Amino acid sequence: MSETTHDSAVAMSAPPSSDEGLTPAQRAQKYGLSQSGARPGLPEYIRQLWHRRHFISAFASAKLTAQYSQAKLGQVWQVATPLLNALVYYLIFGLLIGTRKGVPDFVPFLVTGVFIFTFTQSSVMAGTRAISGSLGLVRALHFPRACLPISFCLMQLQQLLFSMGVLVIILLGFGQVPTWSWLLVFPALALQFIFNTGLAMVMARLGSKTPDLAQLMPFIMRTWMYASGVMFSIDLILKGKAVPKFVEVLLNANPAAVYIDLMRFALIDSFKANQLPPHVWAFAGGWALLMGVVGFVYFWKAEERYGRG
């Protein structure tokens, strides 16, 4: 018998493989294999994020330090930028257009609005580029991708807290006296941070596949700012005008306006409770819970697709 015939006979007599007929998924399960970069379950994903909390904090601090490292004034720009914006808005809206009329303590009113809206604006803009601007890191290391938008929002919170010292000086300079209501700053900022982070996660997922979105966002954010009462009082603008009721409700329920109003109520003596929208704390908590949960889940759903393609 030839060697070829012998080999054929051995092959025909050999028992069939136990893997025969199994799908790739079944074979992977049999040998305990898992997909590289596969999305973990939501509880496990949260656990992984918690274990990397020190990385998130350190990454945010490092990004904040590096942000102005090339500028001669360094981190002074963290305060100078919103202050210069407030000065421009004061000249245009306060003096030329006259939105300061009927608004007591207009300068504290304006500066508080600019600082608080800038917190949301910067968080959303940073979130939009969180994945698309960090592709090298995303492709090189395995970690929960939510670390990036959370880090960027934490960086913006640190920047705001640094700027709050200047805001306090401005408030004191214009006759505002610290009261117990100033303690409301902490829950208001906590709720705004959760809202900002959820929204940043939504924008991070959208921006990861549509880089051009980052070019469109400044126009969207500018429109949002004009609808949020940063440079004027929404109540005074609407007073005496035949505006549909639903428009008034939408303007008052606008999350950016809600957080700005809460901060003004906490810090400015002349901003009274009757100037707040009804159920303002419910709105603030509801927006934070809704956007925080929806944004986190929406981002997590695409976890395994970030940095690919």
Secondary structure, DSSP 4 states (H G I P E B T S, - for coil): --HHHHHHHHHHHSPPPTTTT--HHHHHHHTT---TTPPPPHHHHHHHHHHTHHHHHHHHHHHHHHHTTTSTTGGGHHHHHHHHHHHHHIIIIIIII-TTTT-TTHHHHHHHHHHHHHHHHHHHHHHHTTTGGGHHHHHH--S-TTHHHHHHHHHHHHHHHHHHHHHHHHHHHTT----GGGGGHHHHHHHHHHHHHHHHHHHHHHHHH-TTHHHHHHHHHHHHHHTTTSSS-HHHHHTTS---HHHHHHHHH-HHHHHHHHHHHHH-TTS-GGGSPTTHHHHHHHHHHHHHHHHHHHHHHTGGGTT--
